[in-house]
Amino acid sequence: DVNGNLVLVTSLGEIQEMAPYAFQEYNGALKKVDCNFNLEGNRVTFDFPNGYDAEVELVIDPSLIFGSYTGSFADNFGYTATYDTAGNLYGGGIVFAAGYPTSTGAFQTTFQGGMAGNPFPSGFDIGITKFNPAGTAIVWSTYVGGTTNNEQPQSLITTENGDLYIYGRTFSSDYPITTGAYQTLLAGGSDIVVTKFSGSGTLARSTYIGGSGNDGLNIHTSFFQNSLYFNYGDDARGEIMLDNQANVYIASCTQSNNFPVTSGVLQSSFGGGVQDGCVFRLDSSLTNMAWSTYLGGAADDAAYSIKVDASQNAFVAGGTNSTNFATTNGVVQASAPGGTADGFISQINATGTALIASSYIGTSAYDQCFFLELDAARNVYVVGQTLGTFPVSPGVYSNANGKQFIARYDPGLTTTQISTVFGVGNSTIDISPTAFLVDRCGFIYVSGWGGSVNFQGTTVGLPTTSGTFQSTTDGSDVYLLVLDPDAAGLQYASFYGGATSAEHVDGGTSRFDKELRIYQAVCAGCGANSDFPTTVGAVSQTNNSTNCNLGVFKFAFEPQDVLASYQAITLDSCAPFPVSFTNNSIGGVSFEWDFGDASPVVNTFNAFHIYQFPGTYTVTLVVTDS
C-alpha cells in the first residue's frame, strides 16, 4: 500500500504485514538501511534502493512497526503510551516550554507554563500526541495544563470508540476542568486528575480527585530512594482501567487524610504512615463516584496496577511497608514477610465494600508488585522486583538470582501456580517494569527499562534470543521479554535503544494490545542525541530539543495462536452430496477433518467429501500449530 505495507487479501479479510525495518550494527550502533517489500507475481522479496554493506550482517525485522520522536523543539520527557482499536498510538509526557508539535485546532496549542523547582528547574505541562497506525503522521497533538503549577500524565487508556482517558496529577488550581465534574476545585497539594478527550482530540470531560495532601504522588518527587519510591519515576505509578460498561477505575496513592471516599467502603479512613493506596470507580462522564476507598495499613502503601473482571471485581497490586495491611484467610501470605517493602494483591468486590481476597507477596527482603494481569480463568499474574530469594517453581524458565519476578495465583490467592525470576543475577534490580500482558494462549509479555538513570542496575547481561531485534545494549535501554505459557521457556527477548543515550521512562504505564503489539513511551535522546531507533517516514527521526524527546515505538510480536476456519461449497444439490472444503486457517501445521457422518477423519489441508444421505451434519476442523 502507500505506506509500504504488504497487504494479503483472504476470504477472512485483509492481513497486513507492516513495512520492513532493516538495519546493520557497527560497534553497538544501529544504522538504518532503506528497505521495501517487492512483489513479483506470487513471490515477495526485499528491495534495498540505496544498497547496504555486504560485509556486515543485515537484519530485516518487520516486527518493528514504527519508532519515532515527537520532534519537539522543547525539552519533552516520556511517560506513558496506549493504543486504540484502529492501531493508533497515543504518547504522553511532559513539556517544559513552547515548541511542542501541536496540531491545528488542538485543545491547547500554547504552553501554559508552570512552577520552577517542582521538581525540575522550569515549569511543565502535559503533552499528548496521537500517532497514526504507521507512525507516519500526527492525528492530533496538544498541551494539557494549567498556568499556576505543573502536571503530568501517568496512565492512558482508550474506549472502544476511540475516546482517550488520561490519569495524572496536577498542582495547578486552573487545570482544565469541565462543567459537572465530580470535583471542580484543587483540594490542596497535588490532586489526581482524570481527563477525557474524544477521538478527534476535543476535551470531553475532566475532574480533580483529591484531598488536602498530595494525591497521585508516590512518596515524593525528589530523586533519591525512600520507602516505596525505589526506582526513578516511581512517583508516577498507578493505572487507569475501564470495565465492560466503560466505568473508570484508578489505582493510585494518597497522602490526604480527607481523600474523597464513599460511605460503606472497605476502608473509609486513612491508615497511617506518609500515604495509603487508594482505589476508586467513576462513571464514564467523570461526574459520579460509584465508590472510593483507602487501601493501606499503619505505614506507607501504594496501589500501582488494577484490572477488572466481567463481574466488576477489581484486582489491585502494589507495594506496602505496613505489617497490618489487610489480608484474608487462607491466602498464600496472610502475614507480612518483612523486609524494606512487600508486594500485595487485593481483590475488591464490585461495590468496593469488601475484600474478596488479599495477600502479601514477597520475601524477607525488598519486594513490590508493579503490574497485574488476569487470564481467561481469572488467574492472577503479577510482575515485580525482589531483592530476596523469591520462590522458583519446578519446570519454569528462570535466571539464577534474578531480581525481577513473575508469579501466577488462583483467583482466591490461595495457591501459587507458577513462580519464577529473571535477570542478570547481580545484587541489584535490572529493570523497572512499564508494561505487562498475558495473551489468550498464556504467553507472558514484559517491558521495562534499566540503566544509569535508575538508582541501580544495568541492562548489560540480560538474556536475549537468537535473531532478536537488538541483541546488544549500552546498559541503559528498554528490555522486552516473552515467556512461554506456564513460564516454561524463553520465547523472545530483545533490547530497544540507542548506543549513546540512556533510554528510560520518567514514570507511567505503556501497554500491549490483544494483537500482541506493544505501544511504548520512552524518554529518548537525552543530551540532544538522535540515536533512538526510528523508522523511515516516521513523524520525526530526530530529537529537535536541547535535551530529551518523548520517543515512542510500536512493536509486533509473532502471534503464537492458531485460527481454524473453512468454507464449504456444495457442488450438487442431489444425493449423494459432494462438498468441497477450502481451508482458511492461520497458523497451523497439521489438520484433521471430521465430517460428522461417522466416516474416517481426513488429514489433508483442503478436503473433499461425499455425503450419501440427506441430513444435517456438524463438520469439525481441528488445526494444530505444533
TORBA-140846 format. One record per residue (C-alpha): residue number from 1; y, x, z. Coordinates in steps of 0.2 Angstrom, whole numbers. Layout:
BEGIN
@nr NUM&v Y&u X&w Z $
...
***
This chain:
BEGIN
@nr 1&v 0&u 0&w 0 $
@nr 2&v 18&u 5&w 0 $
@nr 3&v 16&u 14&w 17 $
@nr 4&v 1&u 24&w 11 $
@nr 5&v -12&u 14&w 20 $
@nr 6&v -29&u 11&w 12 $
@nr 7&v -32&u -7&w 11 $
@nr 8&v -50&u -14&w 9 $
@nr 9&v -52&u -32&w 4 $
@nr 10&v -68&u -40&w 10 $
@nr 11&v -74&u -58&w 12 $
@nr 12&v -69&u -57&w 30 $
@nr 13&v -51&u -52&w 26 $
@nr 14&v -42&u -36&w 24 $
@nr 15&v -47&u -20&w 33 $
@nr 16&v -34&u -7&w 34 $
@nr 17&v -36&u 12&w 36 $
@nr 18&v -19&u 20&w 41 $
@nr 19&v -11&u 33&w 30 $
@nr 20&v -19&u 50&w 34 $
@nr 21&v -11&u 63&w 45 $
@nr 22&v -15&u 81&w 41 $
@nr 23&v -11&u 97&w 50 $
@nr 24&v -15&u 116&w 52 $
@nr 25&v -14&u 126&w 68 $
@nr 26&v -5&u 143&w 69 $
@nr 27&v -6&u 151&w 86 $
@nr 28&v -7&u 135&w 95 $
@nr 29&v 7&u 127&w 85 $
@nr 30&v 4&u 112&w 73 $
@nr 31&v 11&u 112&w 56 $
@nr 32&v 10&u 95&w 47 $
@nr 33&v 3&u 95&w 29 $
@nr 34&v 8&u 81&w 17 $
@nr 35&v -7&u 71&w 14 $
@nr 36&v -11&u 55&w 4 $
@nr 37&v -26&u 44&w 0 $
@nr 38&v -31&u 45&w -18 $
@nr 39&v -41&u 31&w -26 $
@nr 40&v -50&u 33&w -42 $
@nr 41&v -62&u 19&w -46 $
@nr 42&v -73&u 16&w -30 $
@nr 43&v -70&u 34&w -24 $
@nr 44&v -57&u 39&w -11 $
@nr 45&v -51&u 57&w -9 $
@nr 46&v -36&u 65&w -1 $
@nr 47&v -21&u 72&w -11 $
@nr 48&v -10&u 86&w -5 $
@nr 49&v 6&u 85&w -15 $
@nr 50&v 13&u 101&w -8 $
@nr 51&v -4&u 110&w -6 $
@nr 52&v -10&u 119&w 10 $
@nr 53&v -15&u 136&w 17 $
@nr 54&v -33&u 138&w 11 $
@nr 55&v -36&u 152&w 23 $
@nr 56&v -33&u 141&w 38 $
@nr 57&v -43&u 126&w 44 $
@nr 58&v -36&u 110&w 38 $
@nr 59&v -38&u 94&w 49 $
@nr 60&v -36&u 77&w 42 $
@nr 61&v -36&u 64&w 56 $
@nr 62&v -32&u 46&w 50 $
@nr 63&v -33&u 41&w 69 $
@nr 64&v -15&u 46&w 72 $
@nr 65&v -6&u 30&w 65 $
@nr 66&v 11&u 37&w 69 $
@nr 67&v 21&u 48&w 80 $
@nr 68&v 40&u 48&w 82 $
@nr 69&v 55&u 52&w 92 $
@nr 70&v 68&u 38&w 94 $
@nr 71&v 80&u 51&w 86 $
@nr 72&v 93&u 48&w 100 $
@nr 73&v 108&u 59&w 100 $
@nr 74&v 110&u 56&w 119 $
@nr 75&v 98&u 63&w 131 $
@nr 76&v 84&u 50&w 132 $
@nr 77&v 69&u 50&w 144 $
@nr 78&v 52&u 42&w 140 $
@nr 79&v 44&u 29&w 152 $
@nr 80&v 34&u 15&w 145 $
@nr 81&v 26&u 8&w 130 $
@nr 82&v 17&u -8&w 124 $
@nr 83&v 12&u -17&w 108 $
@nr 84&v 11&u -35&w 101 $
@nr 85&v -2&u -44&w 91 $
@nr 86&v 6&u -38&w 75 $
@nr 87&v 4&u -20&w 80 $
@nr 88&v 22&u -16&w 83 $
@nr 89&v 26&u -3&w 96 $
@nr 90&v 39&u -5&w 110 $
@nr 91&v 45&u 10&w 118 $
@nr 92&v 56&u 10&w 134 $
@nr 93&v 65&u 24&w 143 $
@nr 94&v 82&u 29&w 150 $
@nr 95&v 98&u 34&w 140 $
@nr 96&v 112&u 45&w 148 $
@nr 97&v 126&u 42&w 135 $
@nr 98&v 132&u 34&w 119 $
@nr 99&v 121&u 39&w 104 $
@nr 100&v 105&u 29&w 106 $
@nr 101&v 100&u 22&w 89 $
@nr 102&v 104&u 3&w 92 $
@nr 103&v 101&u -10&w 78 $
@nr 104&v 114&u -21&w 70 $
@nr 105&v 117&u -36&w 81 $
@nr 106&v 107&u -29&w 96 $
@nr 107&v 109&u -37&w 113 $
@nr 108&v 119&u -21&w 119 $
@nr 109&v 125&u -9&w 106 $
@nr 110&v 135&u 2&w 118 $
@nr 111&v 131&u 12&w 133 $
@nr 112&v 136&u 3&w 149 $
@nr 113&v 137&u 18&w 160 $
@nr 114&v 131&u 20&w 177 $
@nr 115&v 132&u 31&w 193 $
@nr 116&v 130&u 50&w 193 $
@nr 117&v 119&u 58&w 205 $
@nr 118&v 107&u 43&w 207 $
@nr 119&v 96&u 54&w 205 $
@nr 120&v 102&u 63&w 189 $
@nr 121&v 119&u 71&w 185 $
@nr 122&v 125&u 57&w 175 $
@nr 123&v 123&u 38&w 175 $
@nr 124&v 110&u 30&w 163 $
@nr 125&v 104&u 13&w 155 $
@nr 126&v 88&u 7&w 149 $
@nr 127&v 84&u 9&w 131 $
@nr 128&v 71&u -2&w 122 $
@nr 129&v 66&u 1&w 104 $
@nr 130&v 54&u -9&w 94 $
@nr 131&v 45&u 1&w 80 $
@nr 132&v 36&u -7&w 66 $
@nr 133&v 17&u -5&w 65 $
@nr 134&v 18&u 10&w 54 $
@nr 135&v 32&u 18&w 64 $
@nr 136&v 42&u 20&w 49 $
@nr 137&v 57&u 8&w 54 $
@nr 138&v 65&u 1&w 69 $
@nr 139&v 64&u -18&w 70 $
@nr 140&v 77&u -19&w 84 $
@nr 141&v 84&u -7&w 97 $
@nr 142&v 96&u -10&w 112 $
@nr 143&v 103&u -3&w 128 $
@nr 144&v 100&u -14&w 143 $
@nr 145&v 110&u -11&w 158 $
@nr 146&v 125&u -14&w 170 $
@nr 147&v 141&u -5&w 172 $
@nr 148&v 141&u -2&w 190 $
@nr 149&v 125&u 9&w 193 $
@nr 150&v 108&u 14&w 185 $
@nr 151&v 92&u 5&w 179 $
@nr 152&v 76&u 10&w 172 $
@nr 153&v 60&u 2&w 164 $
@nr 154&v 43&u 4&w 172 $
@nr 155&v 31&u -8&w 163 $
@nr 156&v 32&u -18&w 147 $
@nr 157&v 21&u -32&w 140 $
@nr 158&v 22&u -45&w 126 $
@nr 159&v 16&u -63&w 124 $
@nr 160&v 5&u -69&w 110 $
@nr 161&v 21&u -75&w 100 $
@nr 162&v 29&u -58&w 102 $
@nr 163&v 41&u -60&w 117 $
@nr 164&v 44&u -44&w 127 $
@nr 165&v 44&u -44&w 146 $
@nr 166&v 52&u -29&w 155 $
@nr 167&v 48&u -24&w 173 $
@nr 168&v 60&u -12&w 180 $
@nr 169&v 73&u -8&w 194 $
@nr 170&v 92&u -8&w 194 $
@nr 171&v 105&u -3&w 207 $
@nr 172&v 118&u -12&w 196 $
@nr 173&v 127&u -28&w 203 $
@nr 174&v 131&u -33&w 185 $
@nr 175&v 114&u -31&w 177 $
@nr 176&v 112&u -44&w 163 $
@nr 177&v 105&u -60&w 172 $
@nr 178&v 103&u -77&w 164 $
@nr 179&v 108&u -94&w 170 $
@nr 180&v 95&u -102&w 181 $
@nr 181&v 87&u -86&w 185 $
@nr 182&v 76&u -86&w 201 $
@nr 183&v 88&u -73&w 209 $
@nr 184&v 106&u -71&w 201 $
@nr 185&v 113&u -58&w 213 $
@nr 186&v 109&u -40&w 218 $
@nr 187&v 102&u -41&w 236 $
@nr 188&v 106&u -23&w 240 $
@nr 189&v 99&u -5&w 236 $
@nr 190&v 89&u -6&w 221 $
@nr 191&v 81&u -23&w 216 $
@nr 192&v 66&u -26&w 204 $
@nr 193&v 72&u -34&w 188 $
@nr 194&v 61&u -44&w 176 $
@nr 195&v 69&u -47&w 159 $
@nr 196&v 63&u -56&w 144 $
@nr 197&v 68&u -53&w 125 $
@nr 198&v 62&u -64&w 111 $
@nr 199&v 53&u -56&w 97 $
@nr 200&v 69&u -54&w 87 $
@nr 201&v 77&u -44&w 101 $
@nr 202&v 88&u -59&w 109 $
@nr 203&v 90&u -59&w 128 $
@nr 204&v 80&u -74&w 133 $
@nr 205&v 78&u -73&w 152 $
@nr 206&v 82&u -61&w 166 $
@nr 207&v 82&u -61&w 185 $
@nr 208&v 83&u -50&w 200 $
@nr 209&v 69&u -49&w 213 $
@nr 210&v 73&u -41&w 229 $
@nr 211&v 79&u -39&w 247 $
@nr 212&v 92&u -29&w 256 $
@nr 213&v 82&u -12&w 254 $
@nr 214&v 76&u -3&w 239 $
@nr 215&v 63&u -13&w 229 $
@nr 216&v 53&u -7&w 214 $
@nr 217&v 56&u 11&w 220 $
@nr 218&v 41&u 20&w 227 $
@nr 219&v 47&u 30&w 242 $
@nr 220&v 62&u 40&w 234 $
@nr 221&v 70&u 47&w 219 $
@nr 222&v 71&u 65&w 225 $
@nr 223&v 60&u 77&w 216 $
@nr 224&v 48&u 83&w 229 $
@nr 225&v 31&u 76&w 236 $
@nr 226&v 32&u 64&w 250 $
@nr 227&v 20&u 51&w 257 $
@nr 228&v 13&u 41&w 241 $
@nr 229&v 25&u 50&w 229 $
@nr 230&v 13&u 63&w 224 $
@nr 231&v 17&u 65&w 205 $
@nr 232&v 33&u 67&w 196 $
@nr 233&v 38&u 50&w 190 $
@nr 234&v 28&u 41&w 204 $
@nr 235&v 44&u 32&w 210 $
@nr 236&v 42&u 21&w 194 $
@nr 237&v 24&u 15&w 197 $
@nr 238&v 20&u -3&w 196 $
@nr 239&v 14&u -15&w 182 $
@nr 240&v 18&u -32&w 174 $
@nr 241&v 4&u -43&w 168 $
@nr 242&v 3&u -61&w 160 $
@nr 243&v -11&u -74&w 163 $
@nr 244&v -18&u -86&w 151 $
@nr 245&v -4&u -98&w 154 $
@nr 246&v 10&u -84&w 152 $
@nr 247&v 14&u -84&w 170 $
@nr 248&v 22&u -67&w 175 $
@nr 249&v 13&u -56&w 188 $
@nr 250&v 21&u -40&w 196 $
@nr 251&v 13&u -27&w 207 $
@nr 252&v 26&u -16&w 215 $
@nr 253&v 33&u -10&w 231 $
@nr 254&v 47&u -15&w 243 $
@nr 255&v 57&u -6&w 257 $
@nr 256&v 65&u -23&w 262 $
@nr 257&v 61&u -32&w 277 $
@nr 258&v 68&u -48&w 269 $
@nr 259&v 60&u -47&w 252 $
@nr 260&v 58&u -64&w 245 $
@nr 261&v 41&u -71&w 250 $
@nr 262&v 35&u -88&w 249 $
@nr 263&v 28&u -99&w 263 $
@nr 264&v 9&u -99&w 267 $
@nr 265&v 5&u -82&w 258 $
@nr 266&v -7&u -70&w 264 $
@nr 267&v 6&u -58&w 272 $
@nr 268&v 24&u -65&w 275 $
@nr 269&v 31&u -51&w 285 $
@nr 270&v 35&u -33&w 282 $
@nr 271&v 20&u -22&w 288 $
@nr 272&v 29&u -6&w 293 $
@nr 273&v 32&u 11&w 288 $
@nr 274&v 45&u 15&w 274 $
@nr 275&v 38&u 2&w 262 $
@nr 276&v 25&u -11&w 258 $
@nr 277&v 17&u -16&w 242 $
@nr 278&v 22&u -32&w 235 $
@nr 279&v 14&u -44&w 223 $
@nr 280&v 22&u -60&w 215 $
@nr 281&v 20&u -73&w 202 $
@nr 282&v 34&u -80&w 192 $
@nr 283&v 34&u -94&w 179 $
@nr 284&v 37&u -89&w 161 $
@nr 285&v 56&u -94&w 162 $
@nr 286&v 58&u -82&w 177 $
@nr 287&v 65&u -97&w 186 $
@nr 288&v 52&u -102&w 199 $
@nr 289&v 42&u -91&w 211 $
@nr 290&v 24&u -98&w 212 $
@nr 291&v 20&u -86&w 226 $
@nr 292&v 26&u -69&w 233 $
@nr 293&v 18&u -59&w 246 $
@nr 294&v 19&u -42&w 255 $
@nr 295&v 3&u -31&w 254 $
@nr 296&v 3&u -17&w 267 $
@nr 297&v 0&u -11&w 284 $
@nr 298&v 9&u -1&w 298 $
@nr 299&v 13&u 14&w 287 $
@nr 300&v 18&u 16&w 268 $
@nr 301&v 9&u 6&w 255 $
@nr 302&v 12&u 3&w 236 $
@nr 303&v 4&u -8&w 223 $
@nr 304&v 3&u 1&w 206 $
@nr 305&v -8&u -10&w 195 $
@nr 306&v -13&u -28&w 193 $
@nr 307&v -25&u -38&w 182 $
@nr 308&v -28&u -57&w 182 $
@nr 309&v -44&u -66&w 179 $
@nr 310&v -47&u -83&w 170 $
@nr 311&v -46&u -92&w 187 $
@nr 312&v -29&u -83&w 190 $
@nr 313&v -35&u -72&w 204 $
@nr 314&v -25&u -56&w 205 $
@nr 315&v -34&u -39&w 206 $
@nr 316&v -22&u -26&w 213 $
@nr 317&v -24&u -7&w 215 $
@nr 318&v -13&u 6&w 223 $
@nr 319&v -11&u 18&w 237 $
@nr 320&v -9&u 17&w 256 $
@nr 321&v -6&u 28&w 272 $
@nr 322&v -10&u 13&w 283 $
@nr 323&v -25&u 14&w 294 $
@nr 324&v -24&u -5&w 296 $
@nr 325&v -22&u -10&w 278 $
@nr 326&v -30&u -27&w 276 $
@nr 327&v -49&u -27&w 271 $
@nr 328&v -63&u -40&w 270 $
@nr 329&v -80&u -39&w 277 $
@nr 330&v -94&u -31&w 268 $
@nr 331&v -84&u -21&w 256 $
@nr 332&v -88&u -3&w 251 $
@nr 333&v -75&u 4&w 263 $
@nr 334&v -68&u -8&w 276 $
@nr 335&v -61&u 7&w 286 $
@nr 336&v -48&u 20&w 281 $
@nr 337&v -57&u 35&w 276 $
@nr 338&v -42&u 46&w 281 $
@nr 339&v -33&u 60&w 273 $
@nr 340&v -15&u 60&w 267 $
@nr 341&v -17&u 44&w 257 $
@nr 342&v -30&u 32&w 252 $
@nr 343&v -33&u 21&w 237 $
@nr 344&v -36&u 2&w 238 $
@nr 345&v -42&u -13&w 228 $
@nr 346&v -37&u -30&w 233 $
@nr 347&v -42&u -47&w 225 $
@nr 348&v -29&u -61&w 229 $
@nr 349&v -33&u -79&w 226 $
@nr 350&v -24&u -89&w 214 $
@nr 351&v -11&u -96&w 226 $
@nr 352&v -8&u -80&w 235 $
@nr 353&v -13&u -87&w 251 $
@nr 354&v -29&u -76&w 255 $
@nr 355&v -38&u -60&w 251 $
@nr 356&v -55&u -64&w 242 $
@nr 357&v -60&u -46&w 244 $
@nr 358&v -51&u -30&w 249 $
@nr 359&v -57&u -12&w 251 $
@nr 360&v -51&u 6&w 254 $
@nr 361&v -56&u 18&w 240 $
@nr 362&v -57&u 36&w 244 $
@nr 363&v -62&u 52&w 254 $
@nr 364&v -56&u 60&w 269 $
@nr 365&v -43&u 69&w 258 $
@nr 366&v -29&u 63&w 247 $
@nr 367&v -34&u 48&w 235 $
@nr 368&v -24&u 35&w 226 $
@nr 369&v -29&u 22&w 213 $
@nr 370&v -17&u 21&w 199 $
@nr 371&v -24&u 9&w 186 $
@nr 372&v -36&u -6&w 187 $
@nr 373&v -46&u -15&w 173 $
@nr 374&v -59&u -29&w 173 $
@nr 375&v -74&u -31&w 161 $
@nr 376&v -81&u -47&w 155 $
@nr 377&v -91&u -49&w 170 $
@nr 378&v -76&u -46&w 181 $
@nr 379&v -82&u -30&w 187 $
@nr 380&v -68&u -19&w 193 $
@nr 381&v -64&u -2&w 186 $
@nr 382&v -51&u 10&w 193 $
@nr 383&v -44&u 27&w 189 $
@nr 384&v -36&u 38&w 201 $
@nr 385&v -33&u 55&w 209 $
@nr 386&v -43&u 64&w 223 $
@nr 387&v -42&u 80&w 232 $
@nr 388&v -58&u 76&w 241 $
@nr 389&v -77&u 76&w 237 $
@nr 390&v -77&u 59&w 228 $
@nr 391&v -95&u 52&w 225 $
@nr 392&v -103&u 55&w 209 $
@nr 393&v -117&u 43&w 203 $
@nr 394&v -133&u 49&w 195 $
@nr 395&v -133&u 50&w 176 $
@nr 396&v -115&u 49&w 173 $
@nr 397&v -104&u 62&w 164 $
@nr 398&v -94&u 72&w 177 $
@nr 399&v -85&u 89&w 179 $
@nr 400&v -89&u 99&w 195 $
@nr 401&v -74&u 97&w 207 $
@nr 402&v -64&u 86&w 195 $
@nr 403&v -49&u 79&w 203 $
@nr 404&v -47&u 63&w 193 $
@nr 405&v -60&u 49&w 197 $
@nr 406&v -66&u 33&w 188 $
@nr 407&v -76&u 20&w 198 $
@nr 408&v -83&u 3&w 195 $
@nr 409&v -87&u -10&w 208 $
@nr 410&v -93&u -28&w 208 $
@nr 411&v -80&u -42&w 209 $
@nr 412&v -83&u -44&w 228 $
@nr 413&v -81&u -25&w 230 $
@nr 414&v -97&u -24&w 240 $
@nr 415&v -106&u -12&w 228 $
@nr 416&v -101&u 4&w 220 $
@nr 417&v -109&u 3&w 202 $
@nr 418&v -104&u 19&w 195 $
@nr 419&v -93&u 33&w 201 $
@nr 420&v -88&u 50&w 193 $
@nr 421&v -74&u 63&w 192 $
@nr 422&v -67&u 73&w 178 $
@nr 423&v -55&u 88&w 176 $
@nr 424&v -54&u 107&w 176 $
@nr 425&v -61&u 109&w 194 $
@nr 426&v -46&u 118&w 202 $
@nr 427&v -39&u 114&w 219 $
@nr 428&v -25&u 103&w 212 $
@nr 429&v -25&u 87&w 201 $
@nr 430&v -24&u 89&w 182 $
@nr 431&v -16&u 74&w 175 $
@nr 432&v -6&u 59&w 181 $
@nr 433&v -13&u 43&w 173 $
@nr 434&v -2&u 32&w 162 $
@nr 435&v -14&u 20&w 153 $
@nr 436&v -32&u 13&w 156 $
@nr 437&v -44&u 2&w 146 $
@nr 438&v -62&u -4&w 147 $
@nr 439&v -67&u -11&w 130 $
@nr 440&v -79&u -26&w 126 $
@nr 441&v -93&u -14&w 124 $
@nr 442&v -90&u -5&w 141 $
@nr 443&v -82&u 11&w 134 $
@nr 444&v -69&u 18&w 146 $
@nr 445&v -52&u 25&w 140 $
@nr 446&v -39&u 35&w 150 $
@nr 447&v -22&u 43&w 145 $
@nr 448&v -12&u 54&w 156 $
@nr 449&v -1&u 69&w 156 $
@nr 450&v -1&u 85&w 166 $
@nr 451&v 8&u 102&w 167 $
@nr 452&v 24&u 111&w 173 $
@nr 453&v 35&u 96&w 175 $
@nr 454&v 22&u 89&w 188 $
@nr 455&v 21&u 97&w 206 $
@nr 456&v 4&u 104&w 202 $
@nr 457&v -9&u 106&w 189 $
@nr 458&v -11&u 110&w 171 $
@nr 459&v -20&u 103&w 156 $
@nr 460&v -27&u 120&w 152 $
@nr 461&v -46&u 119&w 154 $
@nr 462&v -48&u 100&w 152 $
@nr 463&v -63&u 96&w 141 $
@nr 464&v -61&u 92&w 123 $
@nr 465&v -74&u 86&w 110 $
@nr 466&v -79&u 93&w 93 $
@nr 467&v -67&u 88&w 79 $
@nr 468&v -54&u 81&w 90 $
@nr 469&v -36&u 78&w 85 $
@nr 470&v -29&u 93&w 96 $
@nr 471&v -41&u 104&w 104 $
@nr 472&v -28&u 117&w 111 $
@nr 473&v -14&u 114&w 124 $
@nr 474&v 1&u 124&w 131 $
@nr 475&v -4&u 117&w 148 $
@nr 476&v 9&u 103&w 148 $
@nr 477&v 3&u 89&w 136 $
@nr 478&v -4&u 71&w 136 $
@nr 479&v -23&u 70&w 138 $
@nr 480&v -34&u 57&w 130 $
@nr 481&v -52&u 54&w 136 $
@nr 482&v -65&u 41&w 131 $
@nr 483&v -82&u 39&w 141 $
@nr 484&v -97&u 30&w 135 $
@nr 485&v -102&u 14&w 144 $
@nr 486&v -108&u 17&w 162 $
@nr 487&v -98&u 33&w 160 $
@nr 488&v -114&u 40&w 153 $
@nr 489&v -106&u 53&w 142 $
@nr 490&v -90&u 60&w 135 $
@nr 491&v -87&u 51&w 119 $
@nr 492&v -70&u 59&w 115 $
@nr 493&v -56&u 70&w 122 $
@nr 494&v -40&u 77&w 115 $
@nr 495&v -23&u 84&w 119 $
@nr 496&v -7&u 77&w 111 $
@nr 497&v 8&u 88&w 112 $
@nr 498&v 19&u 102&w 105 $
@nr 499&v 17&u 121&w 108 $
@nr 500&v 34&u 123&w 116 $
@nr 501&v 40&u 108&w 126 $
@nr 502&v 32&u 102&w 142 $
@nr 503&v 27&u 84&w 137 $
@nr 504&v 27&u 72&w 152 $
@nr 505&v 31&u 54&w 157 $
@nr 506&v 45&u 50&w 168 $
@nr 507&v 36&u 35&w 176 $
@nr 508&v 29&u 19&w 169 $
@nr 509&v 14&u 11&w 160 $
@nr 510&v 8&u 14&w 142 $
@nr 511&v -6&u 3&w 135 $
@nr 512&v -22&u 2&w 124 $
@nr 513&v -24&u -14&w 114 $
@nr 514&v -40&u -23&w 110 $
@nr 515&v -42&u -14&w 94 $
@nr 516&v -44&u 2&w 103 $
@nr 517&v -27&u 9&w 99 $
@nr 518&v -15&u 17&w 112 $
@nr 519&v 3&u 15&w 112 $
@nr 520&v 10&u 29&w 122 $
@nr 521&v 28&u 34&w 128 $
@nr 522&v 32&u 52&w 131 $
@nr 523&v 47&u 62&w 137 $
@nr 524&v 46&u 74&w 122 $
@nr 525&v 55&u 89&w 115 $
@nr 526&v 65&u 93&w 131 $
@nr 527&v 76&u 108&w 129 $
@nr 528&v 82&u 101&w 112 $
@nr 529&v 65&u 105&w 104 $
@nr 530&v 57&u 96&w 90 $
@nr 531&v 38&u 101&w 92 $
@nr 532&v 31&u 84&w 97 $
@nr 533&v 18&u 79&w 84 $
@nr 534&v 26&u 66&w 72 $
@nr 535&v 21&u 59&w 56 $
@nr 536&v 29&u 59&w 39 $
@nr 537&v 40&u 44&w 36 $
@nr 538&v 42&u 41&w 55 $
@nr 539&v 58&u 34&w 61 $
@nr 540&v 63&u 52&w 67 $
@nr 541&v 54&u 68&w 66 $
@nr 542&v 67&u 77&w 76 $
@nr 543&v 74&u 76&w 93 $
@nr 544&v 93&u 75&w 90 $
@nr 545&v 98&u 77&w 108 $
@nr 546&v 103&u 92&w 118 $
@nr 547&v 88&u 89&w 129 $
@nr 548&v 75&u 76&w 128 $
@nr 549&v 70&u 61&w 117 $
@nr 550&v 58&u 46&w 120 $
@nr 551&v 43&u 51&w 110 $
@nr 552&v 30&u 38&w 105 $
@nr 553&v 13&u 38&w 97 $
@nr 554&v 1&u 25&w 91 $
@nr 555&v -17&u 32&w 90 $
@nr 556&v -33&u 23&w 85 $
@nr 557&v -50&u 27&w 92 $
@nr 558&v -65&u 24&w 82 $
@nr 559&v -72&u 7&w 87 $
@nr 560&v -90&u 8&w 94 $
@nr 561&v -94&u -11&w 92 $
@nr 562&v -103&u -20&w 78 $
@nr 563&v -100&u -36&w 69 $
@nr 564&v -114&u -46&w 62 $
@nr 565&v -108&u -58&w 48 $
@nr 566&v -116&u -65&w 32 $
@nr 567&v -113&u -78&w 18 $
@nr 568&v -127&u -89&w 12 $
@nr 569&v -127&u -96&w -6 $
@nr 570&v -139&u -109&w -11 $
@nr 571&v -145&u -106&w -29 $
@nr 572&v -153&u -123&w -32 $
@nr 573&v -152&u -140&w -24 $
@nr 574&v -171&u -145&w -26 $
@nr 575&v -185&u -140&w -16 $
@nr 576&v -191&u -126&w -14 $
@nr 577&v -174&u -120&w -10 $
@nr 578&v -169&u -102&w -15 $
@nr 579&v -155&u -95&w -4 $
@nr 580&v -146&u -78&w -6 $
@nr 581&v -138&u -70&w 9 $
@nr 582&v -124&u -57&w 7 $
@nr 583&v -122&u -46&w 22 $
@nr 584&v -104&u -44&w 28 $
@nr 585&v -107&u -35&w 44 $
@nr 586&v -97&u -20&w 50 $
@nr 587&v -104&u -5&w 60 $
@nr 588&v -122&u -7&w 59 $
@nr 589&v -136&u 5&w 53 $
@nr 590&v -151&u -7&w 54 $
@nr 591&v -153&u -26&w 51 $
@nr 592&v -165&u -40&w 55 $
@nr 593&v -165&u -57&w 46 $
@nr 594&v -174&u -72&w 55 $
@nr 595&v -173&u -86&w 43 $
@nr 596&v -178&u -99&w 56 $
@nr 597&v -194&u -106&w 47 $
@nr 598&v -207&u -95&w 56 $
@nr 599&v -208&u -84&w 41 $
@nr 600&v -208&u -65&w 44 $
@nr 601&v -192&u -56&w 48 $
@nr 602&v -184&u -45&w 34 $
@nr 603&v -175&u -29&w 37 $
@nr 604&v -165&u -26&w 21 $
@nr 605&v -146&u -26&w 21 $
@nr 606&v -144&u -41&w 10 $
@nr 607&v -158&u -54&w 9 $
@nr 608&v -166&u -67&w -2 $
@nr 609&v -177&u -81&w 5 $
@nr 610&v -185&u -97&w -2 $
@nr 611&v -186&u -112&w 10 $
@nr 612&v -202&u -123&w 5 $
@nr 613&v -197&u -139&w 13 $
@nr 614&v -180&u -149&w 16 $
@nr 615&v -173&u -147&w 34 $
@nr 616&v -160&u -139&w 45 $
@nr 617&v -163&u -120&w 49 $
@nr 618&v -154&u -108&w 60 $
@nr 619&v -153&u -91&w 52 $
@nr 620&v -150&u -76&w 63 $
@nr 621&v -144&u -59&w 58 $
@nr 622&v -146&u -45&w 71 $
@nr 623&v -136&u -29&w 67 $
@nr 624&v -139&u -13&w 77 $
@nr 625&v -127&u 2&w 77 $
@nr 626&v -139&u 15&w 84 $
***
